[in-house]
Amino acid sequence: MVQRETRSGAPARLAADQAAELRDLLRYGAADDHDRFAELFSAELFDRVEGSSPAENAAMVHRRLRHVNAELGPGREFVTEDPDRFLVLHEWAGVLDPTLVSVPTIHYNLCLGAVLELGDDRPELTAVADEPARMDSVGVFLATELGYGNNAAEMRTRAVYSPPN
């Protein structure tokens, strides 16, 4: 591995020995998952980038999420069949790229997970779930209320679905 440095002098890539040490610290889940994540997060795509604009950072985290999805398999299985691996992703991402914690949580859990759970018996929602599962679209979630901001735990608004007549 080529070891580069950022402008601050910090290592730009997770070295193999650092990946092994981190794998030993993060013990939740199967050992092979940790080996897989050590390899995944050692990719050049996860090199630390300094001095990026907010727009560049947003684009980077979405490229990283697409890479994670491509390497780990379809999001549908990731959410419904292997929650332990999803937790391991959060452990690794939280240490190496904190922005890559909230984006997959929103994309996989709040968007894709909700569509899969609520649309379980609705074939017309298959295409809606397939897009974010393939990363053809990025799932979003908005929770806000006047006077409470995005403190979803304190929201008092009640949403009631009224189907069209």
C-alpha positions in Angstrom: 0.0 0.0 0.0 1.2 3.5 -0.8 1.1 5.7 2.2 0.3 9.3 1.4 -0.3 12.2 3.8 -3.0 14.9 3.9 -2.1 18.5 4.1 -2.3 18.2 7.9 0.2 15.4 7.9 -2.3 12.8 8.9 -2.2 9.4 7.1 -4.5 9.5 4.1 -5.3 5.8 4.1 -6.0 3.1 6.6 -2.9 1.0 6.7 -3.2 -2.8 6.9 -1.9 -2.9 10.5 -4.3 -0.1 11.4 -7.2 -2.0 9.8 -6.2 -5.1 11.8 -6.0 -3.1 15.1 -9.4 -1.5 14.4 -10.9 -4.9 13.5 -9.7 -6.2 16.9 -11.3 -3.3 18.7 -14.7 -3.6 16.9 -15.8 -7.0 18.1 -19.6 -6.9 17.3 -20.7 -9.3 14.6 -19.0 -12.1 12.7 -15.2 -12.0 12.3 -15.5 -12.4 8.5 -17.7 -9.2 8.4 -14.9 -7.3 10.1 -12.3 -8.7 7.7 -14.6 -7.6 4.8 -15.0 -4.1 6.3 -11.3 -3.7 7.0 -10.7 -4.4 3.3 -13.7 -2.2 2.2 -12.6 0.9 4.2 -8.9 0.5 3.1 -9.9 1.4 -0.5 -8.6 4.6 -1.9 -12.1 6.0 -2.1 -12.0 6.3 1.7 -8.8 8.3 1.8 -9.2 11.4 4.0 -9.9 14.5 1.9 -9.3 17.9 3.5 -10.4 21.3 2.3 -13.5 20.1 0.5 -16.6 22.2 0.1 -19.9 21.0 1.6 -21.1 20.0 -1.9 -17.9 18.0 -2.5 -18.3 16.3 0.9 -21.9 15.4 0.1 -20.9 14.0 -3.3 -18.1 12.0 -1.7 -20.3 10.4 1.0 -22.8 9.3 -1.7 -20.0 7.8 -3.8 -18.8 6.0 -0.7 -22.4 4.7 0.0 -22.7 3.5 -3.6 -19.4 1.7 -3.2 -20.5 0.1 0.1 -23.8 -1.0 -1.6 -21.9 -2.5 -4.6 -19.4 -4.3 -2.3 -21.9 -5.6 0.2 -24.8 -6.5 -2.1 -28.3 -5.2 -2.6 -29.6 -2.9 0.1 -32.8 -5.0 0.4 -30.9 -8.0 1.8 -28.7 -5.7 3.9 -31.7 -4.2 5.7 -34.0 -7.2 6.0 -31.7 -10.2 6.3 -28.4 -9.1 7.8 -28.9 -6.4 10.5 -25.7 -7.5 12.2 -23.6 -6.6 9.2 -25.4 -3.3 9.1 -24.4 -2.6 12.7 -20.8 -3.5 11.8 -20.9 -1.0 9.0 -21.9 1.6 11.5 -19.1 0.7 13.8 -16.5 1.0 11.0 -18.0 4.1 9.5 -18.3 5.9 12.8 -14.6 5.7 13.3 -13.4 6.2 9.7 -16.0 8.5 8.1 -18.7 9.8 10.5 -20.7 11.2 7.7 -21.1 7.6 6.4 -23.1 6.8 9.6 -26.1 9.1 9.1 -26.4 8.7 5.3 -26.8 4.8 5.2 -29.0 5.0 8.3 -31.4 7.4 6.5 -31.1 5.6 3.1 -31.4 2.0 4.3 -33.4 2.2 7.6 -35.7 5.2 7.3 -36.3 5.1 3.5 -35.8 1.6 2.2 -36.7 -0.1 5.4 -39.9 1.8 5.7 -40.9 1.0 2.1 -40.1 -2.7 2.5 -41.9 -3.0 5.8 -45.0 -0.9 4.9 -45.2 -2.2 1.4 -44.6 -5.9 2.1 -47.8 -7.1 0.5 -48.0 -4.3 -2.1 -46.5 -5.4 -5.4 -46.9 -1.9 -6.8 -44.3 -0.7 -4.4 -41.6 -3.2 -5.7 -40.2 -0.6 -8.1 -40.2 2.0 -5.4 -38.1 -0.3 -3.2 -35.9 -1.5 -6.0 -34.5 2.0 -6.9 -32.9 2.7 -3.5 -31.9 -0.9 -3.1 -29.8 -0.7 -6.3 -28.7 2.9 -5.4 -30.4 4.3 -8.5 -31.8 6.9 -6.1 -30.8 8.0 -2.6 -33.4 7.7 0.2 -34.2 10.7 2.3 -36.2 11.3 5.4 -37.5 14.6 6.8 -38.8 15.0 10.3 -39.5 18.5 11.5 -42.1 20.4 13.4 -42.5 24.1 14.1 -41.0 24.8 17.5 -39.2 21.4 17.7 -36.9 21.4 14.7 -35.8 17.9 13.9 -36.3 16.5 17.5 -38.6 13.7 16.3 -38.9 12.3 19.9 -40.8 15.5 20.9 -43.0 15.9 17.9 -46.7 16.4 18.5 -48.0 16.5 15.0 -50.1 13.6 13.9 -50.1 12.6 10.3 -53.3 10.9 9.0 -53.4 9.4 5.5 -56.5 10.2 3.6 -56.6 8.2 0.4 -58.0 9.9 -2.7 -61.6 9.2 -3.5 
